[in-house]
Structures are given as C-alpha cells and as structure tokens.
Amino acid sequence: MSYLSSLKESLSRLQGIERVEVNPATGSVLFIHNLNMGEITDYARNNGIFSLKKSQHYRPNMHQKVSRSFGYFDRWIQSLTGGEMDMWGMSFVVLVFAGVYEISRGNFTAIPWYGAFWYAFNIFLKSDASPG
C-alpha cells in the first residue's frame, strides 16, 4: 500500500473528516473537514501519520512586520466604521483636521498645516477608493 493510500485511510478514520482525496501524480492530499488544523495535526502526529514543523528559517523583515500591523489597523478601522472608511480615508480625514486645527490656531506660516494638507491630498490620491 502506498503512503498516500495509507494516509487517506488513516485520515478517513478521524471523526470530522468528511472526505479525503489523494493525487499520487502531484503528491497532494485534499481533505474536506469541519475540524481545526490543530485537531488534524495532533491526530496525525499521535498516530504516526505525519508531523508539521514550523520553519526556523523564515523571519519576517521590518517591512513585512510594519505592513502586517497596518493591515490589522486597516481592518480594525473598516470594522469600526462598517466598511465606510479604511486606513487611507482615516489618514486623509485626520490630516485635514490637523491642518484646519493649525489654521484655527493662527498658525499660517508653519509647516504643519500645509504639510498636513499636502500629505492628506497625496494619501487621498494614492488610495484605491473608487466613487460609488
């Protein structure tokens, strides 16, 4: 019996696995289930089927970490506003208000108010917001 056949048979015994399909040509396994991956990997490891290990070689770089953080922030803003606004829109609004605040304080010559407008305008132009 091939490894993939025994894998199919073994995984099919796990309660919560609805269907297992193996493809010897590609060496792939597809299983339809209503379990979380922890239950499947625990079952597989405990029954000597396979074990998954995290690679020690992958370390996200600074750009990936910052991008991930902004992604979380973007999704939080969207959930908070019911999808009406994203991080780009929020940045635009905050920077416009910062500019208005500086003008209201009589700060016409300092960089902050027109810098805020400039950045707000650029953020608005670079966002993927489409009308409608």
SULURUR-V168895 format. One line per field, one symbol per residue. ss: DSSP state (h for helix, s for strand, l for the rest). psi: psi as a letter, one per 40 degrees, with the letter a starting at -180 (. if undefined). burial: b if it has 16 or more other ideal C-beta (glycine too) atoms within 10 Angstrom, else e. A space follows every 50 residues. Layout:
ss = ???
psi = ???
burial = ???
This chain:
ss = llhhhhhhhhhhllllsssssssllllsssssslllhhhhhhhhhhllll lllllllllllhhhhhhhhhhhhhhhhhhhllllllhhhhhhhhhhhhhh hhhhllllllhhhhhhhhhhhhhhhhllllll
psi = hiddddddddddehhehdihhihddefihhhhifiiddddddddddefdi ihihhedhhiidddddddddddddddddddefediadddddddddddddd ddddeegdeidddddddddddddddeifhii.
burial = eeebeebbebbeebeebeebebeeeeeeeebebebeeeebeebbeeeebe eeeeeeeeeeeeeeeeeeeeeeebeebbeeeeeebbbbbbbbeebbebbe ebeeeeeeeeeebeebbebbeebbeeeeeeee
